[in-house]
Amino acid sequence: MAACVNQLSVANADSFPPFRAQRGQMRLNRIFPLGAAAVAASTWLLLSLGATGAAPVKKDYISGTVTSSAGPEAGVWVIAETTDLPTRYIKEVVTDDHGRYLIPALPKAKYTLWARGYGLLDSPKVEAIPGKQVNLQPVIAPDTKAAARYYPANYWYALLEVPAEKEFAAPAETGISPNVKSQAQWIHLIKTDSCESCHQLGNQYTRTIPAMFNNLAPPQAWMRRVQSGQAGPAMMGGLAQLGPTRATELFGDWTTRIKNGELPPEAPPRPQGIERNVVITQWDWADPTAYLHDSISTDRRDPKTNAKGLIYGSPEESRDYLPVLDPVHNTIGRLKVQYRDPDTPGQPKPLNSSPVWGDEAIWDSHTTVHNPMFDERGRLWFTARIRRSDNPAFCKTGSSLISAQLTPVKTSGRQLEMYDPATKQLTTIDTCFGTHHLLFAEDADNTLWTTSGGGGGVVGWLNTKMFDQTHDEEKSQGWTALVLDTNGNGKRDPYVEGEQKVATAPSGESLGTSSALNAAADPNHDTRLNAAFYGLGIGTDGMIWGSVLGFPGGIVRLNPGSNPPETALAEYFEVPWKDPRAPVWGFSPRGMDIDRNGVVWVALASGHLASFDRTKCKGPLNGPAATGRHCPEGWTLYQTPGPKFKNVTSSGSADSHYYVWVDQFDTLGLGKNVPIITGNSSDSLVALVNGKFTILRVPYPLGFYAKGMDGRFDDPKAGWQGKGVWTTWGTRTPFHSETGKGTDPKVVHFQIRPDPLAN
């Protein structure tokens, strides 16, 4: 599948429909006061430009107004959907202050149009083609129940009662797992560290009990639904972390109260300000029983790479192919991926029958492709399982590799693959270290760093320059343990193995287990950090950063040094939790990224987007006093929008945030170095702009859930039309969305135009 080289047709549409001309004239009047005759002449001139100019105006937009019985409706979405193209295509915009809309750059097709907005019922659907003006008339919702069906999932999930803090003092009496020591730990498990790491909770499907389980009491119905399908073992594991008895009681109570009429106490706000400038385009890809983890459009170091080219996705456990989208021609395809070992493990059978799929095993992947990245040559690299987990001899004790001599590794769960669109060749690359997320450094070797995603306790890399020259996968790779400079002498020395321990606050209160803290640091030796990277970021200074899952969790800075297997040194910084020196407390990071200034951005399960600036640290960064809790001043926590859970008084929202990506080069239009967090329970991407959050909501189908994202310049000269941010529906359950069984995963393109009517 060669990369598409056809030029993306940039819309040269009519920018002056009647309401646009009037609006433009109002702006002129503020600068140059005109008489009535001059106004009429000027308006006529604006409307005539397309007919009298050198080139005819291409009317590839649909425009109009949205009004209800209350008048013009501002901040309402207008949705255009078609199946006339090679794949389903959806474009969505927001009305301006006067209820006006313009859907730009529509391919030639027949579209179904309707309006959707908070406080309204969807307008009747109408058919239209580009070049037409279509006015839409939604009805004001007759009551809160009718209005709330369109609310994002987090507004419903917030109705879940979380155990009161006092219940954790005697967990055996309440059915809570004894490993869960606090309300905060419970919250991190019902969000992105367990329950919502794969799909939303609070959408229509999950806030109701399937008819298949109606004969069971609510707690038993929840126990049975969690067992459903191929993800049943993983979901049961998550339930066990909470304590199945208490968790199923609370989830059963939640769905029962909703069944009996309980509604979210507040409505979400409609889009305001720049949120009304968003243009969202969606394409179906993959298939209805597949799911996606990530997509990629460009080299993150240079977002002009692969301009107007193909978008690739990673279907993780579901498929042994990569879905491919050509956004220029609105076509989709598949790239078959490979594994070397015929005994490479596949997917388990369903634990129990599903209300949606019965006993069908809908996932069949062996490769479990997780995360793709482009390099500077437009080649696609991705993490994939190519064999059984037992490592080859060159990874273990007795190997000639310096990494293996220092830190032998017995197993790895994923390795690497590379696809070259120019040659259509796919190459498998065995690695001793497990792979999960991956990222290219800005160095002469184009080093590809990876995370293991959990376990192993090493960070690995591939020197892609050496691999291209030698095709020697063994000599081109390396890995290192995470070693803290505990003795503070500035170099790596013999180290003691770290252990888990229960962290305590200055008051002596238990904070729960942190996998990165060491039980018995030896001031005369360095300490191996008992942790593994999950998220990954690489600074312009060459420092490697990773997030550490758990409670309260933290981030690690790795300085590779001159010979990383021997010289790499780590620093650990824990998220401030119950620390009187920190003004805001949070917990449990997941995804992370770094901006061009070296500031790290992290998604927290506590309902925060957090930043960490190492330059603000006041005390020693190494030595025996560098316990992980030594730089609370480096952290800044921003509470994300949305309601809180019932029974929770601490800061943080009920929204779930899986990953963070920093728009270092302003590919979206909100500015350089803007961090964007996934709103996994709010159908959105959420950007922090000048200290305030901008919510970019996907209104249809309800259930949008992203994981990774990236931004690309397709044509730097085309303004907002020539750039944007790409992501995919990353939920494991696209059939939980508003459109139900048969829904395909989707590629989603976010763009920001200068105003809600720009074309």
ZIDAUR-V639218 format. One record per residue. N is the residue number from 1. RES is the residue in three letters. SS is DSSP state (alpha for helix, beta for strand, coil for the rest). PHI is phi in whole degrees, 0 to 359 (none if undefined). Layout:
{{N:RES:SS:PHI} {N:RES:SS:PHI}}
//
This chain:
{{1:MET:coil:none} {2:ALA:coil:289} {3:ALA:coil:297} {4:CYS:coil:290} {5:VAL:coil:248} {6:ASN:coil:290} {7:GLN:coil:282} {8:LEU:coil:291} {9:SER:coil:284} {10:VAL:coil:279} {11:ALA:coil:299} {12:ASN:coil:248} {13:ALA:coil:280} {14:ASP:coil:297} {15:SER:coil:269} {16:PHE:coil:228} {17:PRO:coil:297} {18:PRO:alpha:309} {19:PHE:alpha:292} {20:ARG:alpha:289} {21:ALA:alpha:297} {22:GLN:alpha:297} {23:ARG:alpha:295} {24:GLY:alpha:296} {25:GLN:alpha:294} {26:MET:alpha:299} {27:ARG:alpha:294} {28:LEU:alpha:297} {29:ASN:alpha:298} {30:ARG:alpha:292} {31:ILE:alpha:261} {32:PHE:coil:234} {33:PRO:coil:304} {34:LEU:coil:235} {35:GLY:coil:282} {36:ALA:alpha:299} {37:ALA:alpha:296} {38:ALA:alpha:293} {39:VAL:alpha:298} {40:ALA:alpha:298} {41:ALA:alpha:294} {42:SER:alpha:295} {43:THR:alpha:298} {44:TRP:alpha:302} {45:LEU:alpha:297} {46:LEU:alpha:299} {47:LEU:alpha:288} {48:SER:alpha:266} {49:LEU:alpha:304} {50:GLY:alpha:296} {51:ALA:alpha:279} {52:THR:alpha:253} {53:GLY:coil:289} {54:ALA:coil:293} {55:ALA:coil:235} {56:PRO:coil:292} {57:VAL:coil:278} {58:LYS:coil:266} {59:LYS:coil:269} {60:ASP:coil:254} {61:TYR:coil:234} {62:ILE:beta:238} {63:SER:beta:228} {64:GLY:beta:162} {65:THR:beta:230} {66:VAL:beta:240} {67:THR:beta:225} {68:SER:beta:239} {69:SER:coil:295} {70:ALA:coil:271} {71:GLY:beta:111} {72:PRO:beta:301} {73:GLU:coil:252} {74:ALA:coil:272} {75:GLY:coil:68} {76:VAL:coil:248} {77:TRP:beta:277} {78:VAL:beta:243} {79:ILE:beta:244} {80:ALA:beta:240} {81:GLU:beta:228} {82:THR:beta:216} {83:THR:coil:244} {84:ASP:coil:285} {85:LEU:coil:275} {86:PRO:coil:302} {87:THR:coil:220} {88:ARG:coil:304} {89:TYR:beta:227} {90:ILE:beta:228} {91:LYS:beta:230} {92:GLU:beta:225} {93:VAL:beta:226} {94:VAL:beta:235} {95:THR:coil:285} {96:ASP:coil:274} {97:ASP:coil:300} {98:HIS:coil:251} {99:GLY:coil:76} {100:ARG:beta:266} {101:TYR:beta:219} {102:LEU:beta:211} {103:ILE:beta:263} {104:PRO:coil:268} {105:ALA:coil:50} {106:LEU:coil:271} {107:PRO:coil:298} {108:LYS:coil:295} {109:ALA:coil:186} {110:LYS:beta:264} {111:TYR:beta:246} {112:THR:beta:263} {113:LEU:beta:241} {114:TRP:beta:201} {115:ALA:beta:248} {116:ARG:beta:221} {117:GLY:coil:200} {118:TYR:coil:295} {119:GLY:coil:90} {120:LEU:beta:236} {121:LEU:beta:263} {122:ASP:coil:308} {123:SER:coil:291} {124:PRO:coil:303} {125:LYS:coil:282} {126:VAL:beta:231} {127:GLU:beta:260} {128:ALA:beta:203} {129:ILE:beta:237} {130:PRO:coil:305} {131:GLY:coil:99} {132:LYS:coil:257} {133:GLN:beta:255} {134:VAL:coil:231} {135:ASN:coil:262} {136:LEU:beta:242} {137:GLN:coil:227} {138:PRO:coil:289} {139:VAL:beta:253} {140:ILE:beta:297} {141:ALA:coil:302} {142:PRO:coil:290} {143:ASP:coil:200} {144:THR:alpha:296} {145:LYS:alpha:300} {146:ALA:alpha:292} {147:ALA:alpha:291} {148:ALA:alpha:289} {149:ARG:coil:297} {150:TYR:coil:263} {151:TYR:coil:290} {152:PRO:coil:298} {153:ALA:alpha:300} {154:ASN:alpha:295} {155:TYR:alpha:291} {156:TRP:alpha:275} {157:TYR:alpha:295} {158:ALA:coil:295} {159:LEU:coil:286} {160:LEU:coil:297} {161:GLU:beta:277} {162:VAL:coil:264} {163:PRO:coil:306} {164:ALA:coil:295} {165:GLU:alpha:304} {166:LYS:alpha:294} {167:GLU:alpha:293} {168:PHE:alpha:280} {169:ALA:alpha:286} {170:ALA:alpha:223} {171:PRO:alpha:299} {172:ALA:alpha:298} {173:GLU:alpha:280} {174:THR:alpha:248} {175:GLY:coil:84} {176:ILE:coil:278} {177:SER:coil:300} {178:PRO:coil:295} {179:ASN:coil:281} {180:VAL:coil:264} {181:LYS:coil:264} {182:SER:coil:204} {183:GLN:alpha:301} {184:ALA:alpha:297} {185:GLN:alpha:296} {186:TRP:alpha:298} {187:ILE:alpha:296} {188:HIS:alpha:295} {189:LEU:alpha:276} {190:ILE:alpha:274} {191:LYS:coil:245} {192:THR:coil:284} {193:ASP:coil:262} {194:SER:coil:195} {195:CYS:coil:300} {196:GLU:coil:251} {197:SER:coil:284} {198:CYS:coil:236} {199:HIS:coil:197} {200:GLN:coil:287} {201:LEU:coil:238} {202:GLY:coil:113} {203:ASN:coil:286} {204:GLN:coil:302} {205:TYR:coil:292} {206:THR:coil:275} {207:ARG:coil:272} {208:THR:coil:233} {209:ILE:coil:263} {210:PRO:coil:302} {211:ALA:alpha:303} {212:MET:alpha:302} {213:PHE:alpha:247} {214:ASN:coil:295} {215:ASN:coil:278} {216:LEU:coil:255} {217:ALA:coil:297} {218:PRO:alpha:310} {219:PRO:alpha:297} {220:GLN:alpha:290} {221:ALA:alpha:297} {222:TRP:alpha:291} {223:MET:alpha:300} {224:ARG:alpha:289} {225:ARG:alpha:292} {226:VAL:alpha:292} {227:GLN:coil:281} {228:SER:coil:286} {229:GLY:coil:77} {230:GLN:coil:288} {231:ALA:coil:272} {232:GLY:alpha:306} {233:PRO:alpha:300} {234:ALA:alpha:294} {235:MET:alpha:292} {236:MET:alpha:294} {237:GLY:alpha:297} {238:GLY:alpha:296} {239:LEU:alpha:296} {240:ALA:alpha:296} {241:GLN:alpha:297} {242:LEU:alpha:279} {243:GLY:coil:106} {244:PRO:alpha:303} {245:THR:alpha:296} {246:ARG:alpha:290} {247:ALA:alpha:296} {248:THR:alpha:291} {249:GLU:alpha:298} {250:LEU:alpha:290} {251:PHE:alpha:293} {252:GLY:alpha:295} {253:ASP:alpha:297} {254:TRP:alpha:300} {255:THR:alpha:291} {256:THR:alpha:293} {257:ARG:alpha:298} {258:ILE:alpha:293} {259:LYS:alpha:301} {260:ASN:coil:275} {261:GLY:coil:113} {262:GLU:coil:293} {263:LEU:coil:231} {264:PRO:coil:304} {265:PRO:coil:286} {266:GLU:coil:224} {267:ALA:coil:262} {268:PRO:coil:292} {269:PRO:coil:287} {270:ARG:coil:288} {271:PRO:coil:305} {272:GLN:coil:233} {273:GLY:alpha:53} {274:ILE:alpha:293} {275:GLU:alpha:298} {276:ARG:alpha:278} {277:ASN:alpha:267} {278:VAL:beta:286} {279:VAL:beta:237} {280:ILE:beta:244} {281:THR:beta:240} {282:GLN:beta:231} {283:TRP:beta:233} {284:ASP:beta:290} {285:TRP:coil:208} {286:ALA:coil:63} {287:ASP:coil:207} {288:PRO:coil:293} {289:THR:coil:258} {290:ALA:coil:268} {291:TYR:coil:219} {292:LEU:coil:246} {293:HIS:coil:259} {294:ASP:beta:220} {295:SER:beta:222} {296:ILE:beta:215} {297:SER:coil:237} {298:THR:coil:200} {299:ASP:beta:280} {300:ARG:coil:296} {301:ARG:coil:279} {302:ASP:beta:215} {303:PRO:coil:289} {304:LYS:coil:273} {305:THR:coil:296} {306:ASN:coil:63} {307:ALA:coil:305} {308:LYS:coil:61} {309:GLY:coil:268} {310:LEU:coil:287} {311:ILE:beta:257} {312:TYR:beta:243} {313:GLY:beta:237} {314:SER:beta:237} {315:PRO:coil:269} {316:GLU:beta:46} {317:GLU:coil:287} {318:SER:coil:271} {319:ARG:coil:216} {320:ASP:coil:259} {321:TYR:beta:220} {322:LEU:beta:261} {323:PRO:beta:290} {324:VAL:beta:228} {325:LEU:beta:240} {326:ASP:beta:259} {327:PRO:coil:286} {328:VAL:coil:284} {329:HIS:coil:257} {330:ASN:coil:58} {331:THR:beta:243} {332:ILE:beta:231} {333:GLY:beta:205} {334:ARG:beta:219} {335:LEU:beta:246} {336:LYS:beta:290} {337:VAL:coil:255} {338:GLN:coil:236} {339:TYR:coil:222} {340:ARG:coil:283} {341:ASP:coil:268} {342:PRO:coil:297} {343:ASP:coil:266} {344:THR:coil:304} {345:PRO:coil:300} {346:GLY:coil:253} {347:GLN:coil:261} {348:PRO:coil:289} {349:LYS:coil:286} {350:PRO:coil:303} {351:LEU:coil:291} {352:ASN:coil:204} {353:SER:coil:293} {354:SER:beta:255} {355:PRO:coil:298} {356:VAL:coil:264} {357:TRP:coil:247} {358:GLY:beta:61} {359:ASP:coil:265} {360:GLU:coil:291} {361:ALA:coil:274} {362:ILE:coil:272} {363:TRP:coil:251} {364:ASP:coil:220} {365:SER:coil:283} {366:HIS:coil:257} {367:THR:coil:280} {368:THR:coil:45} {369:VAL:beta:302} {370:HIS:coil:250} {371:ASN:coil:213} {372:PRO:beta:256} {373:MET:beta:215} {374:PHE:beta:271} {375:ASP:coil:258} {376:GLU:coil:292} {377:ARG:coil:263} {378:GLY:coil:79} {379:ARG:coil:271} {380:LEU:beta:256} {381:TRP:beta:246} {382:PHE:beta:207} {383:THR:beta:278} {384:ALA:beta:205} {385:ARG:coil:273} {386:ILE:coil:244} {387:ARG:coil:196} {388:ARG:coil:293} {389:SER:coil:284} {390:ASP:beta:295} {391:ASN:coil:281} {392:PRO:coil:292} {393:ALA:alpha:299} {394:PHE:alpha:291} {395:CYS:alpha:267} {396:LYS:coil:251} {397:THR:coil:305} {398:GLY:coil:99} {399:SER:coil:287} {400:SER:coil:277} {401:LEU:coil:290} {402:ILE:alpha:298} {403:SER:alpha:299} {404:ALA:alpha:290} {405:GLN:alpha:294} {406:LEU:alpha:277} {407:THR:coil:219} {408:PRO:coil:298} {409:VAL:coil:233} {410:LYS:coil:274} {411:THR:beta:220} {412:SER:coil:213} {413:GLY:coil:271} {414:ARG:coil:220} {415:GLN:beta:232} {416:LEU:beta:228} {417:GLU:beta:221} {418:MET:beta:222} {419:TYR:beta:240} {420:ASP:beta:255} {421:PRO:coil:299} {422:ALA:coil:291} {423:THR:coil:254} {424:LYS:coil:61} {425:GLN:beta:259} {426:LEU:beta:248} {427:THR:beta:238} {428:THR:beta:265} {429:ILE:beta:227} {430:ASP:coil:282} {431:THR:coil:230} {432:CYS:coil:285} {433:PHE:coil:273} {434:GLY:coil:291} {435:THR:coil:238} {436:HIS:coil:217} {437:HIS:coil:259} {438:LEU:beta:215} {439:LEU:beta:201} {440:PHE:beta:273} {441:ALA:coil:279} {442:GLU:coil:269} {443:ASP:coil:227} {444:ALA:coil:294} {445:ASP:coil:266} {446:ASN:coil:46} {447:THR:beta:293} {448:LEU:beta:260} {449:TRP:beta:266} {450:THR:beta:225} {451:THR:coil:253} {452:SER:coil:268} {453:GLY:coil:80} {454:GLY:coil:139} {455:GLY:coil:80} {456:GLY:coil:88} {457:GLY:coil:65} {458:VAL:beta:230} {459:VAL:beta:242} {460:GLY:beta:243} {461:TRP:beta:209} {462:LEU:beta:233} {463:ASN:beta:281} {464:THR:alpha:288} {465:LYS:alpha:296} {466:MET:alpha:295} {467:PHE:alpha:297} {468:ASP:alpha:297} {469:GLN:alpha:281} {470:THR:alpha:245} {471:HIS:coil:55} {472:ASP:coil:259} {473:GLU:coil:292} {474:GLU:coil:290} {475:LYS:coil:283} {476:SER:coil:273} {477:GLN:beta:246} {478:GLY:beta:199} {479:TRP:beta:202} {480:THR:beta:215} {481:ALA:beta:287} {482:LEU:coil:267} {483:VAL:beta:244} {484:LEU:beta:272} {485:ASP:coil:278} {486:THR:coil:294} {487:ASN:coil:278} {488:GLY:coil:71} {489:ASN:coil:266} {490:GLY:coil:84} {491:LYS:coil:219} {492:ARG:coil:275} {493:ASP:coil:236} {494:PRO:coil:309} {495:TYR:beta:235} {496:VAL:beta:262} {497:GLU:beta:284} {498:GLY:coil:288} {499:GLU:coil:227} {500:GLN:coil:283} {501:LYS:beta:210} {502:VAL:beta:273} {503:ALA:beta:284} {504:THR:beta:230} {505:ALA:coil:284} {506:PRO:coil:306} {507:SER:coil:283} {508:GLY:coil:94} {509:GLU:coil:287} {510:SER:beta:291} {511:LEU:beta:254} {512:GLY:beta:95} {513:THR:beta:280} {514:SER:beta:244} {515:SER:coil:290} {516:ALA:coil:258} {517:LEU:coil:280} {518:ASN:coil:253} {519:ALA:coil:283} {520:ALA:coil:215} {521:ALA:coil:297} {522:ASP:coil:261} {523:PRO:coil:294} {524:ASN:coil:265} {525:HIS:coil:229} {526:ASP:beta:279} {527:THR:beta:229} {528:ARG:beta:281} {529:LEU:coil:287} {530:ASN:coil:275} {531:ALA:coil:201} {532:ALA:coil:223} {533:PHE:coil:291} {534:TYR:coil:248} {535:GLY:coil:286} {536:LEU:beta:217} {537:GLY:beta:212} {538:ILE:beta:232} {539:GLY:coil:282} {540:THR:coil:294} {541:ASP:coil:272} {542:GLY:coil:86} {543:MET:coil:282} {544:ILE:beta:257} {545:TRP:beta:242} {546:GLY:beta:217} {547:SER:beta:267} {548:VAL:beta:242} {549:LEU:coil:289} {550:GLY:coil:120} {551:PHE:coil:230} {552:PRO:coil:281} {553:GLY:coil:75} {554:GLY:beta:186} {555:ILE:beta:227} {556:VAL:beta:235} {557:ARG:beta:254} {558:LEU:beta:246} {559:ASN:beta:264} {560:PRO:coil:297} {561:GLY:coil:73} {562:SER:coil:282} {563:ASN:coil:217} {564:PRO:alpha:311} {565:PRO:alpha:302} {566:GLU:alpha:253} {567:THR:alpha:249} {568:ALA:coil:300} {569:LEU:beta:234} {570:ALA:beta:247} {571:GLU:beta:232} {572:TYR:beta:242} {573:PHE:beta:230} {574:GLU:beta:276} {575:VAL:coil:297} {576:PRO:coil:296} {577:TRP:coil:222} {578:LYS:coil:52} {579:ASP:coil:251} {580:PRO:coil:298} {581:ARG:coil:280} {582:ALA:coil:257} {583:PRO:coil:289} {584:VAL:coil:229} {585:TRP:coil:252} {586:GLY:coil:211} {587:PHE:coil:196} {588:SER:coil:63} {589:PRO:beta:287} {590:ARG:beta:229} {591:GLY:beta:286} {592:MET:beta:206} {593:ASP:beta:206} {594:ILE:beta:222} {595:ASP:coil:266} {596:ARG:coil:289} {597:ASN:coil:263} {598:GLY:coil:87} {599:VAL:coil:275} {600:VAL:beta:268} {601:TRP:beta:239} {602:VAL:beta:224} {603:ALA:beta:273} {604:LEU:beta:246} {605:ALA:coil:291} {606:SER:coil:287} {607:GLY:coil:88} {608:HIS:beta:225} {609:LEU:beta:258} {610:ALA:beta:245} {611:SER:beta:243} {612:PHE:beta:227} {613:ASP:coil:244} {614:ARG:alpha:297} {615:THR:alpha:292} {616:LYS:alpha:273} {617:CYS:coil:295} {618:LYS:coil:262} {619:GLY:coil:264} {620:PRO:coil:298} {621:LEU:coil:267} {622:ASN:coil:220} {623:GLY:coil:98} {624:PRO:coil:296} {625:ALA:coil:276} {626:ALA:coil:274} {627:THR:coil:273} {628:GLY:coil:104} {629:ARG:coil:257} {630:HIS:coil:265} {631:CYS:coil:218} {632:PRO:alpha:296} {633:GLU:alpha:292} {634:GLY:alpha:282} {635:TRP:beta:263} {636:THR:beta:228} {637:LEU:beta:247} {638:TYR:beta:246} {639:GLN:beta:290} {640:THR:coil:278} {641:PRO:coil:291} {642:GLY:coil:114} {643:PRO:coil:286} {644:LYS:coil:264} {645:PHE:coil:294} {646:LYS:beta:299} {647:ASN:coil:75} {648:VAL:coil:243} {649:THR:coil:250} {650:SER:coil:288} {651:SER:coil:291} {652:GLY:coil:118} {653:SER:coil:257} {654:ALA:coil:279} {655:ASP:coil:293} {656:SER:coil:248} {657:HIS:coil:234} {658:TYR:coil:276} {659:TYR:coil:217} {660:VAL:beta:232} {661:TRP:beta:228} {662:VAL:beta:259} {663:ASP:beta:279} {664:GLN:coil:296} {665:PHE:coil:247} {666:ASP:coil:63} {667:THR:coil:279} {668:LEU:coil:265} {669:GLY:coil:112} {670:LEU:coil:260} {671:GLY:coil:119} {672:LYS:coil:283} {673:ASN:coil:63} {674:VAL:beta:275} {675:PRO:beta:280} {676:ILE:beta:235} {677:ILE:beta:251} {678:THR:beta:280} {679:GLY:beta:264} {680:ASN:coil:287} {681:SER:coil:247} {682:SER:coil:236} {683:ASP:coil:57} {684:SER:beta:209} {685:LEU:beta:253} {686:VAL:beta:234} {687:ALA:beta:256} {688:LEU:beta:261} {689:VAL:beta:241} {690:ASN:coil:53} {691:GLY:coil:82} {692:LYS:beta:237} {693:PHE:beta:272} {694:THR:beta:246} {695:ILE:beta:261} {696:LEU:beta:254} {697:ARG:beta:267} {698:VAL:coil:265} {699:PRO:coil:279} {700:TYR:coil:206} {701:PRO:coil:290} {702:LEU:coil:300} {703:GLY:coil:121} {704:PHE:coil:303} {705:TYR:coil:210} {706:ALA:coil:254} {707:LYS:coil:238} {708:GLY:coil:267} {709:MET:beta:202} {710:ASP:beta:206} {711:GLY:beta:240} {712:ARG:beta:220} {713:PHE:beta:264} {714:ASP:coil:272} {715:ASP:coil:205} {716:PRO:alpha:301} {717:LYS:alpha:272} {718:ALA:alpha:264} {719:GLY:alpha:65} {720:TRP:alpha:297} {721:GLN:alpha:291} {722:GLY:alpha:262} {723:LYS:beta:208} {724:GLY:beta:163} {725:VAL:beta:253} {726:TRP:beta:247} {727:THR:beta:207} {728:THR:beta:222} {729:TRP:coil:294} {730:GLY:coil:260} {731:THR:coil:289} {732:ARG:coil:284} {733:THR:coil:231} {734:PRO:alpha:301} {735:PHE:alpha:286} {736:HIS:alpha:279} {737:SER:coil:287} {738:GLU:coil:305} {739:THR:coil:270} {740:GLY:coil:70} {741:LYS:coil:302} {742:GLY:coil:99} {743:THR:coil:288} {744:ASP:coil:276} {745:PRO:coil:301} {746:LYS:beta:225} {747:VAL:beta:275} {748:VAL:beta:233} {749:HIS:beta:244} {750:PHE:beta:257} {751:GLN:beta:226} {752:ILE:beta:241} {753:ARG:coil:263} {754:PRO:coil:292} {755:ASP:coil:202} {756:PRO:coil:293} {757:LEU:coil:242} {758:ALA:coil:289} {759:ASN:coil:231}}
//
